[in-house]
């Protein structure tokens, strides 16, 4: 266009005057802006980067060109059209190249981001072009909020975790529910009300003790609005942990069946927790997109079956809900055990899952997978044994007729026999030591302790395997937890801890156990079976993230490498 070639400097853009949607045409305001910019350009002429540009504008202002063009109505219209074209062109170019593509809300956001234009302007240009914007399948902000919350460090909420056992005694889920049962409201709660309630707590039982503890918790929250907000974050975090279990189950079902996941079914489950349909939908779809899991609202997955509802009420009872959830969680644990070739443990999980919910379809699918995986594992072991036998075949020694060499042959045979005996003894010893930790491919945590020993003060147990083996996981602890590694003194390659707290287990599960270092209490008596150490009291060991953290512990230094006082705060920083 000839018109474009004449507009070298667009004064609407340079002066920062409004040119869209309502262009500035008031000549007094235009003159005032020119004066304002004139002073600004003069002050910036010595700028090392843009000084030349500002000097050029100052010179053009002195010649009167800016006023001449901006106070000419015809020229102003040309400048307005040129400025608007520069504004629209990046968006229109994008739309030109995606003319055969459906425009979703995600595309609108991407165009706005790439062109550095407002979303509202992008939407407007799309509508002017006669095209429609399809609504987004899910709200990305809601999924992002879920993702960020679920990845928070649990240590952030450590002060609130202690409330849980007291709430459980009273069968309450949170402090709000507890206060409501006491006829109180957090929004109007006062210190006087708490003191009055405490006066009536005169019994000596668990419930009374729990109430006292919870009133103390309310006192802490009352003192700071930030604490209350943090507690609300904690409740949301707990809520999302429940949602994550549902999403985890969906992923496991897809891995087992390769079938599309019934989104409506899972979204309804999530909605019961978050109490919002849009949020539930956004979390589920966002998760599926991230994990590349196909989903549909029409086809039911063969790995998932709706729980039978109560015929009398038409709804699941609270107890049925709880049992169904426990059954599904056990199925997830069973699948993890199958993948780790811990077949006996997997079967135990499935047996427990049946007790809670016999109709659970996931159990049947997992039992089939367990049998298939076990069979493949057995076949692989057979192949390994056959291969080992072939390698051990000793070819017969040919007799030589020469009598002069007969003595050498006899000596060679004797040496060969001795060599075989040594190899056999080494293998026998290896099999014996391994039998304390491995049984048919599974870690065995129950070993008969042969003797009790006192470890050297500076003994460390370095973890070499990122797996944490266990049997019988309780609500508060693992009955026995096992870790593979190596000790700095003594030839020990497996450590078993009894009654290992669930909280400590969760830290290791979340952040990994490999390369961590276990240190022992100074006066600890440790039982030994073969190359396995058995620790009866879990507080006889402390876990360090790495060598640096261990070396910084003054308690270890002062005691020659062992500790005298167990400190949970060290592990909480891990």
Secondary structure by P-SEA (a helix, b strand, c coil): ccccccccccccccccccccccccccaaaaaaaaaaaaaaaaaaccccccaaaaaaaaaaaaaaaaaaaaacaaaaaaaaaaaaaaacaaaaaaaaaaccccccaaaaaaaaaaacccaaaaaaaaaaaccccccccccaaaaaaaaaaaacccccccccccaaaaaaaaccccaaaaaaaaccccccccaaaaaaaaaacccccaaaaaaaaaaaaaaaaaacaaaaaaaaaaaaaaaaaaaaaaaaaaaaaaaacccccaaaaaaaaaaaacccaaaaaaaaaaaaaaabbbbbcccccccccccccccccccccaaaaaaaaaaaaaaaaaaaaaaacaaaaaaaaaaaaaaaccccaaaaaaaaaaaaaaaaaaaaaaaaaaaaaaaacccbbbbbccccaaaaaaaaaaaaaaaaaaaaaaaaaaaaaaccccccccccccccccccccccccbbbbbccccccccccccccccbbbbbbccccccccbbbbccccaaaaaaaaacccccbbbbbcccbbbbbcccbbbbcccccbbbbccaaaaaacaaaaaaccccccccccccccc
